[in-house]
Amino acid sequence: MIAPARLAAYDALQAVDAGRLDLPAALAHVRARLPDERDRALAGEIATGTLRWRGAIDQVIAQFARREPSRLDAEVLTILRLGIFQLLHLDRVPAAAVVDDAVEMTRKAGKRSAAGFVNALLRRASRERESLPLPPRPGPGADRDERLTFLSVTGSHPRWLVDRWLERHGFEEADAWTAFDNAPAPLTLRANTLRVTRDQLAEELARHGIETAPAAFAPDGLKVIAGNPLLTPLAHTGRFVVQDEASQLVGEFAAAQPGTAALDTCASPGGKTLQIAAGPGRRVVACDVRGRRVGLLARTIAEAGADVRIVQADARGALPFPAVFDLVLVDAPCSGLGTIRRDPDIKWRRQAADLPGLASQQRALLAGAAAMVRPGGRLVYATCSSEPEENEAVVDAFLDRHAGWGPPADPAPSSAAAGLSRFIDARGHLRTLPFRDGLEAFFAAALVKRADLR
């Protein structure tokens, strides 16, 4: 009998590779049929790890099979990928069980003629795991092509993307970035300060067997060391939200003041909205365009007990508000290339050709949101992208077309988290970098509307 977790991981990978679902949705779908939490966790580990290491795994398949992976049947290729991942990266899983299940899965997928091929290739991968045909780390005299080949194949990232990182940051930094992306991401929480402090939340979680540590930089953040807080009675009580630490820093950078009237234009799932709302006298409106995301946002806000007005609206067009907001946040939909560690399917789904279209949408969102800012008010634009086209290029295009806007005198006001200045670059933009900060790659820029501008 094939292990349920392996079957679930196979189905999730097939859905992702066929473009039917992204990884989080695919895992949610297959986990629903697994009653055992251990199987749910293992299925997620196998599917996520296989996607992280797909570039290196495909190199092994190509060398051992003496053909390009694209020439293999899709079902066989997925079975080989998840089998090789387990053999190379999951020491606690017996190799014989991995190979036997892979062979049985090949037959179950209707590819009985490939069963012997799958058996032989996986057994060879197991035998030669210490001497795999992967490009070695280049030495000091290596040329650019050697470095790119190592970063893309051994580092398991698209060549076009690491080419950009190599150009902007250098080899050591790009290498550290790929290593960061290929490591498992910790679960990070933010205490809902409307109900609990970070220290109080840590104590409450500890009583349920959850070990945490304070986040490195975010003042209300907790990193989970052991246990799953989502399986405790504290889940869905509004005492915490799951929120990446770099995302929390963007919320701090927004720097809502007491009594602020704020608009969050792309608000779902609501983590940054709650940060803005967690202060005295703040009046907050949050909107999103799709009904499903508005429903998710509404549940988050209701659980947290926040006083937020929720509106379904498309920020790319005319929003149904006057220009009365002190603070408007545009957490723009983007490529997500800064969050590869958490969602490794992104690096294989995205292409460089996607960036101009995304940037066009982002420029429209920023222009629409700017019309909601009162004279003297603050507009914050943010993404979870690593790429300049979606970040400073969008801000520069906005400034070129909108006279009377400019950077604030202090991009990180005193109301923001202590230490936030370490992430502010020479232009006043907030930027987190994996190789420097140990955080996902997020970007944010603040702009101020001239006080006499109508």
Secondary structure as GFF3:
##gff-version 3
##sequence-region A 1 454
A	DSSP	alpha_helix	4	17	.	.	.	ID=ss1
A	DSSP	alpha_helix	23	31	.	.	.	ID=ss2
A	DSSP	alpha_helix	37	52	.	.	.	ID=ss3
A	DSSP	alpha_helix	54	65	.	.	.	ID=ss4
A	DSSP	three_ten_helix	69	71	.	.	.	ID=ss5
A	DSSP	alpha_helix	74	89	.	.	.	ID=ss6
A	DSSP	alpha_helix	95	108	.	.	.	ID=ss7
A	DSSP	three_ten_helix	112	114	.	.	.	ID=ss8
A	DSSP	alpha_helix	115	127	.	.	.	ID=ss9
A	DSSP	three_ten_helix	129	131	.	.	.	ID=ss10
A	DSSP	alpha_helix	144	149	.	.	.	ID=ss11
A	DSSP	pi_helix	150	154	.	.	.	ID=ss12
A	DSSP	alpha_helix	159	169	.	.	.	ID=ss13
A	DSSP	alpha_helix	171	181	.	.	.	ID=ss14
A	DSSP	beta_strand	188	191	.	.	.	ID=ss15
A	DSSP	alpha_helix	198	207	.	.	.	ID=ss16
A	DSSP	beta_strand	211	214	.	.	.	ID=ss17
A	DSSP	beta_strand	221	226	.	.	.	ID=ss18
A	DSSP	three_ten_helix	229	231	.	.	.	ID=ss19
A	DSSP	beta_strand	240	242	.	.	.	ID=ss20
A	DSSP	alpha_helix	245	254	.	.	.	ID=ss21
A	DSSP	beta_strand	261	264	.	.	.	ID=ss22
A	DSSP	alpha_helix	271	277	.	.	.	ID=ss23
A	DSSP	beta_strand	283	288	.	.	.	ID=ss24
A	DSSP	alpha_helix	291	304	.	.	.	ID=ss25
A	DSSP	beta_strand	308	312	.	.	.	ID=ss26
A	DSSP	beta_strand	325	331	.	.	.	ID=ss27
A	DSSP	three_ten_helix	337	339	.	.	.	ID=ss28
A	DSSP	alpha_helix	345	349	.	.	.	ID=ss29
A	DSSP	alpha_helix	354	370	.	.	.	ID=ss30
A	DSSP	beta_strand	373	383	.	.	.	ID=ss31
A	DSSP	three_ten_helix	388	390	.	.	.	ID=ss32
A	DSSP	alpha_helix	392	401	.	.	.	ID=ss33
A	DSSP	beta_strand	405	406	.	.	.	ID=ss34
A	DSSP	three_ten_helix	420	423	.	.	.	ID=ss35
A	DSSP	beta_strand	430	431	.	.	.	ID=ss36
A	DSSP	alpha_helix	434	437	.	.	.	ID=ss37
A	DSSP	beta_strand	443	449	.	.	.	ID=ss38
###
